[in-house]
Amino acid sequence: MKAVLLVFLGGGLGSACRYLVGKLIADQNLSSFWGTFSVNMLGCLLIGLLLGASNRYGWIDQNQLWLWTVGFCGGFTTFSTYALEGQQFLKNGQFAAFVAYMAGSLLIGVLAVAVGIWLSRIGINS
């Protein structure tokens, strides 16, 4: 039950942050997909940092992992919105944008996780 509450709290915080990042990007008069793309990539980087720091330094216990990875990162990232926006590119006949958005999000997201893990390993001696 404790894990469920931690995921719930983290998810709410992550969702609120997702909203704020999306609003910040929308206020810059950029297309909405940039907000989705940005939070997905930031979420990938963050989960990489959290897991890397946890594995290397043991700073993060299991409860904190539930709160921050499953909860916060799960609430912050927006895969369902990503899929919907991809479908809208297809519906509008924007095939090149569809491929670039889908492939770019996937490739950069995986790279961001790896960079987050790498960043968690440099410059800090345990």
N, C-alpha and C positions, 0 to 999 in steps of 0.2 A: 504493500500500500504506500510505503514511503516513496518508492521509485515513481509511482503514478503521480503523486503530488509534486515531486521534483520536476517531472516531465511537464506537468500542467503549468507550473509556475514559469519554467524556462520557455515553454511554448508561447505563453502570453507575452512575455518580455520580447521574445524573438519576433512575434507578429507585430507588436507595437513598433519595434525598430524597423521592420520591413516597411511598414506604412510610412514611417518618417523618411527613410531613404527614398522610397518611391515618390513621396511628395517633394522632396528636395530636387530630385531629377525632373519631375513634372514642372516645377517652378522655373527650371532652366529652359523650358519650351522644347524639351527633347521627347521623342516618341516613347510611349509607355514601355516598349520592350526593353529600352535601356535600363529602366528601373529594375525589371525582372532579371535581366542579365547581370546587372551590378550586384544585386543581393545574392544571386546564386553563386557568383564568383567569390564574393566576400565570405559567404557561408562556407564554401569549399576551403578557402584559405584558413578560416578560423577553425574549422573542424580538424584540419591538418595540424595546425599549431597546438590545439588542445590535446589531440591524441599523441603527437610527437613529444610534447612536454610531459605528458603523463607517462609515456613509455620510458623516456630518458631519465627524467628527474623524480618521478613519483610525486610530483606536486599536487596532482589531482587524484582524489580518491574516487571510488565507484559512485558515490552519491553525487559528487560534483560532475562526473562524466554524464550521469543521467540528466542532471540539470542543464548542462551546457551543450552537450552534443545532441542527444535525442530531443531534449526540450527546446533550448534556445535555437540551435542550428536548424532543427526541424521546423520550428515556427518561423524562423527568419527566411529560409529559402523557400522558393515558390515553384516547385516542379510542376504542379498542376497548372499554374498560370503559364509557365513556359510551354507546356504542351498545347494549351489553348491558343496561345499566340502563334505557335507553329502551324496549327490547323488553320488559323486565320490567314496566314501567309499563303497557304495552299488554296484556300477558298478564293482569295483575291488574285490567284494566278501569279503570285510572286515567288516563283520556284527558286530563283537564285538566292533571294533573301531567306527563304525557308532553309535551304541547304547551309548557307553561311551561318544563320542563327543557330540551327540545331547542332551542326558540327562544331561551330565555334564555342558554344556553351559546353558541349561535352568535352572537347579537347582542352579548352582553357580551364574548365572546372577540375578535371583530373590533374592538370598541371598545377593548379592553385593548391590542391591538397598536397601534392608532392613538395611544392615550395613552402607551404606551411610547416610540414614535417621537417624540411631542411632548415628553415629559419629557427625552429625550436631547438635545433642541435648546435647552432653556432653561437659563439660569443659568451656562453654561460658555462662556467665550470662548476660542477657539483661537488 
